[in-house]
Amino acid sequence: MAEYAGNAAADALLAAITDEPLPEGAHEDAAFMAEHRSAMADVALLRRQLTAIGNTLADGEARQDTRARQDARDRDDTRDRQHDSERQHDSERQHDSERQDGSEHQGSRKPAAVAKPKLEPKPKLEPQPKLEPMPPRPPSRRRRRPFAIALGGLAATAALSTVVGLGWLVSHNGGGADSASKSSGGSAADSATGAGGAPSDPAGELACSRLVVEGTVARVRVDKATAPRFTVVLTVTRYFVPDHGPSQVTFLLSGGAEPSPHPGDHVLIRIPRGADGPTLWAVGDPLVATNRAWITKALPQARTTQCEQQ
């Protein structure tokens, strides 16, 4: 049980990908087994889809080989017909020249009965048989299997990274992709530094919050889909709202936020409900301490306060 108690979802997925035996005691954990069955179904579906992709690529290569062979045959047939036609024309020109030489030689004498030269019949070109397209050969399992295995390993790695690293963003950000596709305006563009201290209604502010945490910036990047906003990965050292959560969270920060985020920054953030970026962005020990004070003081009342935002 201790081998998977720290992160049951990740270990269940890893066990499904590697197809290794489950650790001792795992069958007695209903939650772990549910995660493992779901992961097995996802991995099986992924493998079927990757196999279909591999089959399609291999079949396409076989069709290209068939077309190349057919084109080569067509070029050979055309070249043979051209040679036959040239030989026929040469033979006709030779007969015409012989007839003209005979007429000039007999021009000063009384014409005599001269045997008409017998012309050779023109060779008949045999009709070319209609070429039937060759049926595509079955794809080689020896060629396709390494490709499918490589794709499977790559996809499995990507799936594990997605589940472990981005699970929090998907489940707590209104659908993940929908939030990331919003424009750069909105609450993220109005991120405050927290220098003003406590708001007018601290308890109401916390009651209407989706996420209030303190921590250290781990990574910062700018993705094409969300530019000019930053994608910030924060290592959490203290949860205020909710009471607890994963060790890291990911969120979007306005490109004009001051100061701009850097790995190692000590920050405190607040993200309201329905927003995809923080309205409180306090950076540095003094501002973090100032805002931590009013948050800690108002937190008990906030737990019994109804959010009045629409």
Steps between C-alpha positions, in 0.01 A plus 500: 500500500784743572633464147205677344342697785675825402348532153249226422384647168854531361604149617180347361568657162867394507402142585253499208763632255780261603257207556686408819343303787321716756673551835403289798176620657390706198200275432357590838499872419175575314608850395833376364335217306247740349784724384686196362197370303443845351868530407498153338201601285670824394828326414316231298314767302823690437674185376214422257514852359880490458475160328247647256738790427787257438285289264397808302861615457618154392212459251578841350862396444387177327274698264789730410719197412222363275457833321877527443514153337199581281659827383821316407304248286313782325828673413647175355188442285511856365869467411438170314215651296721795401778267380255295287364816341850627414595169335184508289570856380862410409378206288253719308762767429739234363238366255415852379869573435544178297197579282630853429850371397345248256286767330800733437710215347231407246409861404706510162385160368171359389320390797494128534289284707654511834385279778335704762693462819314307754447707809529333826181522698509735788553314820192494709541603856351249729260655745656544838333294768313703756701509818303422808613683815679272741316448827676670789718260688414446864703726729797335657465442870880517531499858364197625688565359846805716593314810382192413707712424806684833469173692472355307792793585727488867405126524555523318835761748623288793388192353668681455833635856491156640420325314783759582768603852397180660365228318694457792741460757222239290317288420804512847664499738203158456342606243242864587434493555121202738511668720759832504315326610177357819653634837391780671689252740661290433809605450858855386413574839340403676825735304730578711803831500684336487842678814612173651618457245777162357601195560272181664628330161554772241574259218594288555186815513291612159627148350478496581129849358440577182311866485601708688762852361552853599593807345341805522274494537120641178347464563124384780268424467128306678226290272279374601154142412598499735802751772399569763618400352836747298707439138600631478857569178694503569875634269773254552786629540855167603659133463404237750616217422253436211474640347816737267312595388151786375281860605548496706178235708323499654151326827403505779242641845586456821300794589277496849654517381862745690720743372592524231227537142631838329536595157636579525871263792572318481835136586419147497638208483252122515504288375205124579518232252403447486124831676423804352330761728660575663835364836613758498780864459397720583801872442439776516760513430872361840619190495278442129564510561877262800474237307305548180698405695814155617383427167330579302816287737707197492267513128414282370791218744415536427128417133557147601611455788252286461189658625175274769352669527160284417201 
